[in-house]
Amino acid sequence: AVVSTQSGHYGRGEKGKGVGRNRKIVAPIDFDTKKRTLGVTIHEEEAAEADRLFHEFRLGDYVEIIGGNDKGKHSKVLSLSLETSRCILRLPSDEIVDVAIIGIKKGSREEYFKQRDSAECPADDLFALPVHKGSSDNKNKTVTPGVAPISKKKKAWLHRDLKVRIVSEDFLNGRYYCKKVDIVDIIDPVSCVCRSESGKLIENVPQSILETVIPKTKGSLVMLLSKANRFEIAELEEKDSKMGAVICITLIEKDVVTVKYEEVCQYIGDAVR
């Protein structure tokens, strides 16, 4: 109720008394503020639990999902993020899912491969790689100005915490043409929210105007986009500009892999090495 501070103020009421039929003074509501991280709101208790679990799990661990549509499935950890309290998992069917860290527990390698043997691999109709302008596969191909050289089917490869380059002269009147940006959120499989180098958020960025960025420094973190190692984190070992390919070492299995430019992108997220 509104409390008048002066007799006759607000047309009715008395000093120190509430306004209304019951003349009752109601204490203001004290809202309990929750922690918010990139669109995901969680309680402080859950944040503390997520922090504990983040340090308990490592890349390559086998975990079990304890809630949601994938409850009971044993999965392999591909990446962990303390900032967002989430992790990227590979299901027995090879599908990649983004799950809250508090939604997993220790799993079994044996159960993972048991489920994998009985699972049917999903159709790969939402996966295709961008054709990098530095790739040998893109030579002798005509590129329309302002349009990224990417599959006409617009299949998805976007992922949070990737550094990419905008290659469209038409997007926002060319303000960000050839500029590097960071993907901070995924709106749908083929569009995202990016952050510019100045810190400004750019919404509704279509995948069709983005190109992968390859870091120059040996040891830099990258994310593999090839079907065999999809969304695995690796370290850059060597870059061959003439062949349009890079040599990487995966953080989980320590495998040495050679991939084309369009099959790898600079990763700026957390990684437990």
Secondary structure as the mmCIF struct_conf table of DSSP 4:
data_model
#
loop_
_struct_conf.conf_type_id
_struct_conf.id
_struct_conf.beg_label_comp_id
_struct_conf.beg_label_asym_id
_struct_conf.beg_label_seq_id
_struct_conf.end_label_comp_id
_struct_conf.end_label_asym_id
_struct_conf.end_label_seq_id
STRN STRN1 VAL A 3 VAL A 3
BEND BEND1 THR A 5 GLN A 6
TURN_TY1_P TURN_TY1_P1 SER A 7 GLY A 8
HELX_RH_3T_P HELX_RH_3T_P1 HIS A 9 GLY A 11
BEND BEND2 ARG A 12 ARG A 12
TURN_TY1_P TURN_TY1_P2 LYS A 15 GLY A 16
BEND BEND3 LYS A 17 LYS A 17
STRN STRN2 GLY A 18 GLY A 18
BEND BEND4 GLY A 20 ASN A 22
HELX_LH_PP_P HELX_LH_PP_P1 LYS A 24 ILE A 29
STRN STRN3 LYS A 35 THR A 37
TURN_TY1_P TURN_TY1_P3 LEU A 38 GLY A 39
STRN STRN4 VAL A 40 ILE A 42
HELX_RH_AL_P HELX_RH_AL_P1 GLU A 44 GLU A 56
TURN_TY1_P TURN_TY1_P4 LEU A 59 GLY A 60
STRN STRN5 TYR A 62 ILE A 65
BEND BEND5 GLY A 67 GLY A 68
TURN_TY1_P TURN_TY1_P5 ASN A 69 GLY A 72
STRN STRN6 HIS A 74 SER A 81
TURN_TY1_P TURN_TY1_P6 LEU A 82 SER A 85
STRN STRN7 ARG A 86 ARG A 90
TURN_TY1_P TURN_TY1_P7 PRO A 92 SER A 93
BEND BEND6 ASP A 94 ASP A 94
STRN STRN8 ILE A 96 ALA A 100
HELX_RH_3T_P HELX_RH_3T_P2 ILE A 101 GLY A 103
STRN STRN9 ILE A 104 LYS A 106
HELX_RH_AL_P HELX_RH_AL_P2 ARG A 109 SER A 118
HELX_LH_PP_P HELX_LH_PP_P2 ALA A 119 ALA A 123
TURN_TY1_P TURN_TY1_P8 ASP A 125 LEU A 126
STRN STRN10 PRO A 130 PRO A 130
TURN_TY1_P TURN_TY1_P9 LYS A 133 GLY A 134
BEND BEND7 SER A 135 SER A 135
HELX_RH_3T_P HELX_RH_3T_P3 SER A 136 ASN A 138
TURN_TY1_P TURN_TY1_P10 LYS A 139 ASN A 140
TURN_TY1_P TURN_TY1_P11 PRO A 145 GLY A 146
BEND BEND8 VAL A 147 VAL A 147
STRN STRN11 ILE A 150 ILE A 150
TURN_TY1_P TURN_TY1_P12 LYS A 152 LYS A 153
TURN_TY1_P TURN_TY1_P13 ARG A 160 ASP A 161
STRN STRN12 LEU A 162 LEU A 162
STRN STRN13 LYS A 163 ILE A 166
BEND BEND9 GLU A 169 ASP A 170
HELX_RH_3T_P HELX_RH_3T_P4 PHE A 171 GLY A 174
TURN_TY1_P TURN_TY1_P14 ARG A 175 CYS A 178
STRN STRN14 LYS A 180 ASP A 188
TURN_TY1_P TURN_TY1_P15 PRO A 189 VAL A 190
STRN STRN15 SER A 191 ARG A 195
TURN_TY1_P TURN_TY1_P16 GLU A 197 SER A 198
BEND BEND10 GLY A 199 GLY A 199
STRN STRN16 LEU A 201 PRO A 206
HELX_RH_3T_P HELX_RH_3T_P5 GLN A 207 ILE A 209
STRN STRN17 LEU A 210 THR A 212
BEND BEND11 THR A 217 THR A 217
TURN_TY1_P TURN_TY1_P17 LYS A 218 GLY A 219
STRN STRN18 LEU A 221 LEU A 224
BEND BEND12 SER A 226 LYS A 227
TURN_TY1_P TURN_TY1_P18 ALA A 228 PHE A 231
STRN STRN19 ILE A 233 ASP A 240
TURN_TY1_P TURN_TY1_P19 SER A 241 GLY A 244
STRN STRN20 ALA A 245 THR A 250
TURN_TY1_P TURN_TY1_P20 LEU A 251 GLU A 253
STRN STRN21 VAL A 256 LYS A 260
HELX_RH_3T_P HELX_RH_3T_P6 TYR A 261 GLU A 263
STRN STRN22 VAL A 264 GLN A 266
STRN STRN23 TYR A 267 TYR A 267
BEND BEND13 GLY A 269 GLY A 269
#
